[in-house]
Amino acid sequence: MTTLTINWLDLLTQNNADIEQGSPDAQGNFFAPLTDLGLIALTGDDAANFLHNQVTNDVVQLPLDQIRLAGYCSPKGRLLATLLMWKTADTIFLQLPRTIQATVQKRLQMFILRAKAKLVDATESYATLGLGGIAVAAALAPWFAELPALPYAKIANDAGTLMRCDDANGVARYQWITTPEIAAAAWPVLLQTLPVVDARVWRLGQIAAGIPQITLPTQEQFVPQMINYEVVGGVNFKKGCYPGQEIVARSQYLGKNKRRAVLANVAAIDIAAAAEVFSSEDPLQPCGMIVNAERLNDASSTCLLEIKLAALENGSVHLGSIDGPQLHFLPMPYAMPDPIVPIAKLV
C-alpha cells in the first residue's frame, strides 16, 4: 500500500464521525467518499476489442468525453456485474462494487488468451468522490473550470476525471476520480461549500435514478431487461457478440417482457439485496427480488426491485413474506417501453 493511500484512508478514519452524521443540505448539496467501489484498469493494443467482445455495450466507439453503462453476463445471459466504464488515451476503466471486483476481474482474465491486453486492480491508486447539488460548480472551481453539462459526459485534466452521472430527484450528481493525494488536499476545501455524507446518500441517489447495481447476492439472477438495463442505456443491440448475447437479444425481440424493475418505499430497514417479495394474489411463491435497497430514515427504506408485472396489477406486494411490510410503489424516473405500474398503486 502506498503512502498516498494510507493518507487517504487515515483522512477518512479521522473524519468518520462527520461522515456518518452528515446529510445533504436543503438544496441537496453533498460530497461522499465512495470507498465501496472498485476499479479495474485495462491497457494494451487489444484492450478495447477484447472488452467489446465481453460486455453488453459498445466499447470500441466509446468517446473519450463520455462514460457508459455496460453489463457483464454469464453464457446464460444473466448479469454477473453492472459496470460504469470510461476511457483515457491509453486505459479503459471499469467501476463496480469492490465485493465482486476480484471475481469479475479473474473471470475476464481467463478470456484474454493471446490478446494484447492487461487487467489491473486500480482501486488503491485512486480516490472516488460522489458529489451532488447546485453548489458543486463552486466547490470544484479550483480544479475544474466547468462541469460536464449532461449525464454521461466527462471532463479530464491534471486533477483527475469528473463524470456526470444520472440526476436523482432533480439533483445533478457527479463522480470525481482522482489521486488520493489530490482528494486529501481537496477535502477541507470541499467542506467549505458541501456537507460530507456517507456513501449511503450516493447509493440512495442511484436507486432514485433507477440505476441498478449488481452485488454479490444478485449475481446471475437477472437478464438485463429484468432490471431495465437496456432502458438506462446499458445494452447495445447492434454491437457484436458477447457472452449471453443470444439470450439477451431473444428477451428483447421475442415476446413481451414479463418482469421489470420498479421503485418502492417500505417500512423496514436493513433490507438485503436478493430478499424476496410476495404478492397477496399468490402468497406461496415469490413474485420478485430486491435489487438494491437503502435506509431512508430510522423507520423506512427505498428500494429498486425486480418483479413480475402481473403482480402489480392486483392485490398488494410484501417484503419477505405475505405477512411482511407492504411495498408502496413509486413512479419511475424515466420512460418505460410499456406502462408497468397502475397509477392507483403509486404513492
C-alpha positions in Angstrom: 0.0 0.0 0.0 1.4 3.4 -1.0 1.9 6.3 1.4 -0.8 8.3 -0.5 -3.4 5.5 0.0 -2.5 5.4 3.7 -3.0 9.2 4.0 -6.4 8.9 2.2 -7.7 6.1 4.4 -6.3 7.9 7.5 -8.3 11.0 6.5 -11.5 9.0 6.1 -10.9 7.4 9.5 -10.3 10.8 11.2 -13.5 12.2 9.6 -15.6 9.2 10.1 -17.9 10.8 12.7 -18.7 13.7 10.5 -19.3 11.4 7.5 -21.7 9.2 9.5 -23.7 12.1 10.9 -23.7 14.3 7.8 -26.7 14.7 5.4 -27.2 16.8 2.3 -28.3 20.4 2.9 -31.7 21.8 1.9 -30.6 22.2 -1.7 -29.3 18.7 -2.0 -25.6 19.6 -1.8 -23.2 16.9 -0.6 -20.0 15.1 -1.2 -19.2 11.5 -0.2 -16.2 9.2 -0.3 -17.3 6.2 -2.4 -15.0 3.6 -0.8 -17.3 0.6 -1.7 -16.5 0.9 -5.4 -13.5 -0.6 -7.1 -11.7 0.0 -10.4 -10.3 -2.4 -13.0 -7.9 -0.8 -15.5 -7.4 -2.3 -18.9 -4.4 -1.4 -21.1 -2.9 -2.7 -24.3 -3.4 -2.6 -28.0 -6.3 -5.1 -27.9 -7.9 -3.8 -24.7 -10.9 -2.1 -26.4 -11.6 -5.0 -28.8 -11.2 -7.6 -26.0 -13.7 -5.8 -23.7 -16.1 -5.0 -26.6 -16.5 -8.8 -27.0 -17.2 -9.4 -23.3 -19.8 -6.8 -22.3 -23.3 -5.6 -23.4 -22.3 -2.2 -24.7 -20.1 -0.7 -27.3 -16.5 -0.2 -26.1 -14.7 0.5 -29.3 -16.9 3.5 -30.2 -16.9 5.0 -26.6 -15.7 8.6 -26.9 -13.1 10.0 -24.6 -15.6 12.6 -23.3 -18.3 10.2 -22.3 -19.0 7.4 -19.8 -21.2 4.4 -20.4 -23.0 1.7 -18.5 -22.4 -1.9 -19.5 -23.2 -5.4 -18.3 -21.1 -8.5 -18.0 -23.2 -11.6 -18.4 -22.8 -15.4 -18.0 -23.4 -17.6 -21.0 -27.0 -17.9 -19.9 -27.5 -14.1 -20.3 -27.6 -13.5 -16.5 -25.7 -10.4 -15.2 -22.5 -11.1 -13.3 -21.8 -7.4 -13.0 -23.1 -4.0 -13.9 -20.3 -1.7 -14.9 -19.6 2.0 -15.4 -16.8 2.4 -18.0 -14.8 5.2 -19.5 -11.6 5.7 -21.5 -8.4 7.7 -21.3 -5.9 7.9 -24.1 -4.3 4.6 -23.1 -6.6 3.0 -20.5 -10.2 1.7 -20.1 -11.6 1.8 -16.6 -14.4 -0.3 -15.2 -16.1 0.6 -12.0 -18.1 -1.9 -10.0 -18.6 -2.9 -6.3 -15.5 -4.0 -4.5 -17.2 -7.1 -3.2 -17.3 -8.6 -6.7 -14.4 -6.9 -8.4 -11.8 -9.7 -7.8 -14.0 -12.5 -9.2 -15.1 -10.4 -12.2 -11.5 -9.4 -12.9 -10.4 -13.0 -12.6 -13.1 -14.2 -15.0 -12.3 -11.5 -17.5 -8.6 -12.5 -17.3 -9.5 -16.1 -18.2 -10.6 -14.9 -21.7 -7.7 -12.7 -22.6 -5.7 -15.6 -24.1 -3.4 -14.1 -26.8 -5.0 -10.7 -26.8 -2.6 -7.8 -26.1 -4.5 -6.6 -23.0 -3.7 -6.4 -19.4 -6.1 -6.1 -16.4 -5.0 -4.4 -13.2 -6.8 -3.7 -9.9 -6.6 0.1 -9.8 -8.7 0.7 -6.8 -6.0 1.7 -4.4 -4.4 4.1 -6.9 -7.5 6.4 -6.9 -9.9 8.1 -4.6 -13.5 8.3 -5.7 -15.8 11.1 -4.5 -19.5 11.4 -5.2 -20.9 15.0 -5.3 -24.3 16.5 -5.8 -26.2 19.7 -5.8 -26.1 23.2 -7.3 -23.0 24.2 -5.2 -20.8 21.6 -6.8 -19.6 24.0 -9.5 -18.3 26.5 -6.9 -16.8 23.7 -4.8 -14.9 22.2 -7.7 -13.8 25.5 -9.2 -10.2 25.2 -8.0 -9.8 22.0 -10.1 -12.4 22.2 -12.9 -13.4 25.4 -14.7 -16.6 23.9 -15.8 -18.8 20.8 -15.1 -19.9 18.2 -17.6 -23.1 19.6 -19.0 -25.1 16.4 -19.4 -25.4 13.0 -17.7 -22.8 10.5 -19.0 -20.4 13.3 -20.1 -16.9 13.6 -18.5 -14.1 16.1 -18.3 -10.5 15.1 -17.6 -7.5 17.2 -16.6 -4.5 17.0 -14.3 -6.9 16.9 -11.3 -8.5 13.7 -12.5 -11.7 12.7 -14.2 -15.0 14.4 -13.5 -18.1 12.5 -14.7 -21.7 13.5 -14.5 -23.9 10.6 -13.5 -27.7 10.3 -13.6 -29.6 13.1 -11.9 -31.7 12.0 -8.8 -34.8 13.8 -7.6 -33.8 16.8 -9.7 -30.3 17.0 -8.2 -27.3 16.8 -10.6 -24.7 14.3 -9.4 -21.0 13.8 -10.3 -18.1 11.4 -9.6 -14.6 12.8 -9.2 -11.9 10.1 -9.8 -8.6 11.5 -8.7 -5.4 10.6 -6.8 -5.6 10.0 -3.0 -3.2 13.0 -2.6 -5.4 15.4 -4.5 -8.5 14.1 -2.7 -6.9 14.6 0.7 -5.9 18.1 -0.2 -9.3 18.9 -1.6 -11.2 17.6 1.5 -11.1 20.8 3.6 -11.8 23.0 0.6 -14.9 21.0 -0.3 -16.1 21.2 3.3 -16.3 24.9 2.9 -19.2 24.5 0.4 -20.5 21.0 0.7 -21.5 18.8 3.7 -19.8 15.5 3.8 -22.0 12.4 3.9 -21.9 8.6 4.0 -21.8 6.7 0.7 -25.4 5.6 1.5 -26.5 9.0 0.2 -24.9 8.3 -3.1 -26.5 4.8 -3.3 -29.9 6.3 -2.4 -29.4 8.6 -5.4 -28.6 5.6 -7.7 -31.8 4.0 -6.6 -33.9 7.1 -7.0 -32.4 7.4 -10.6 -33.5 3.8 -11.2 -29.9 2.6 -12.0 -29.5 -1.0 -10.8 -26.2 -2.3 -9.5 -25.4 -6.0 -9.3 -23.9 -7.0 -6.0 -22.7 -10.3 -4.7 -26.1 -11.7 -3.6 -27.7 -10.8 -7.0 -25.1 -12.2 -9.4 -26.6 -14.4 -12.1 -30.2 -13.5 -11.0 -31.3 -11.2 -13.8 -31.3 -10.9 -17.6 -30.6 -7.2 -18.3 -34.1 -6.4 -19.3 -35.5 -7.7 -16.0 -33.8 -4.7 -14.2 -34.4 -2.1 -17.0 -30.8 -2.2 -18.0 -31.5 -1.7 -21.7 -33.8 1.2 -20.8 -31.0 3.1 -18.9 -28.6 2.6 -21.8 -26.6 -0.4 -20.6 -27.2 -2.6 -23.6 -26.4 -2.0 -27.3 -28.3 -4.4 -29.5 -26.4 -3.5 -32.7 -22.9 -4.5 -31.4 -21.3 -7.8 -31.9 -21.5 -10.9 -29.8 -20.6 -11.3 -26.1 -21.4 -14.0 -23.5 -25.1 -14.4 -23.2 -25.9 -12.1 -26.2 -28.3 -14.6 -27.9 -30.4 -14.9 -24.8 -30.4 -11.1 -24.2 -31.4 -10.4 -27.8 -34.1 -13.1 -27.6 -35.5 -11.4 -24.5 -35.7 -8.2 -26.4 -37.3 -9.2 -29.6 -39.4 -12.3 -28.9 -42.4 -11.7 -26.8 -43.1 -9.1 -24.1 -41.1 -8.7 -21.0 -42.9 -10.1 -18.1 -40.6 -8.9 -15.4 -39.2 -5.4 -14.8 -37.6 -3.2 -12.1 -39.7 -0.8 -10.1 -39.2 1.6 -7.2 -40.8 1.3 -3.9 -40.7 2.5 -0.3 -41.3 0.1 2.6 -41.5 0.4 6.4 -38.4 -1.6 7.1 -34.6 -1.1 7.4 -31.5 -3.1 6.7 -33.1 -4.8 3.7 -30.7 -7.2 2.0 -30.2 -7.4 -1.8 -31.8 -10.6 -3.1 -34.6 -10.5 -0.4 -37.8 -11.9 -2.0 -41.2 -10.2 -2.2 -44.6 -11.8 -2.3 -47.9 -10.9 -3.8 -51.3 -11.2 -2.0 -52.6 -12.8 -5.2 -50.1 -15.7 -5.0 -48.7 -15.7 -1.4 -46.9 -19.1 -1.7 -44.4 -18.1 -4.4 -42.1 -15.1 -4.5 -43.0 -12.6 -7.3 -39.8 -10.7 -7.2 -36.5 -9.8 -5.6 -34.8 -6.8 -4.2 -32.0 -5.5 -6.4 -30.8 -2.6 -4.3 -32.1 -1.1 -1.1 -31.0 1.7 1.3 -32.3 3.1 4.5 -34.3 6.4 4.1 -34.6 7.1 7.8 -35.0 5.2 11.1 -38.2 3.6 10.0 -38.2 3.1 6.3 -36.2 2.3 3.2 -36.4 2.8 -0.5 -35.6 0.0 -3.0 -35.3 -1.0 -6.6 -36.8 -4.4 -7.1 -37.4 -6.8 -9.9 -40.9 -8.1 -10.1 -43.4 -10.0 -12.2 -45.5 -7.3 -14.0 -48.7 -9.4 -13.2 -48.1 -8.9 -9.5 -48.5 -5.1 -10.0 -52.0 -5.4 -11.4 -53.9 -6.6 -8.4 -53.5 -7.1 -4.7 -50.5 -6.0 -2.6 -46.8 -6.8 -2.5 -44.9 -7.5 0.7 -41.3 -7.9 1.8 -40.1 -11.3 2.9 -43.5 -13.0 3.1 -47.1 -12.2 2.7 -47.1 -11.1 6.3 -44.2 -8.8 5.8 -44.4 -5.0 5.4 -46.2 -3.8 2.3 -44.3 -2.1 -0.5 -45.6 1.2 -1.8 -44.6 1.8 -5.4 -43.2 5.0 -6.8 -43.2 6.5 -10.3 -40.1 5.5 -12.3 -37.7 8.4 -13.1 -37.5 7.5 -16.8 -39.9 6.5 -19.6 -40.5 2.7 -19.9 -41.4 0.9 -23.1 -44.7 0.0 -21.6 -46.6 1.3 -18.5 -45.7 -1.0 -15.7 -47.4 0.3 -12.5 -51.1 1.1 -12.3 -51.5 4.8 -11.3 -53.7 3.8 -8.4 -50.9 1.9 -6.8 -48.4 4.7 -6.8 -47.8 6.6 -3.5 
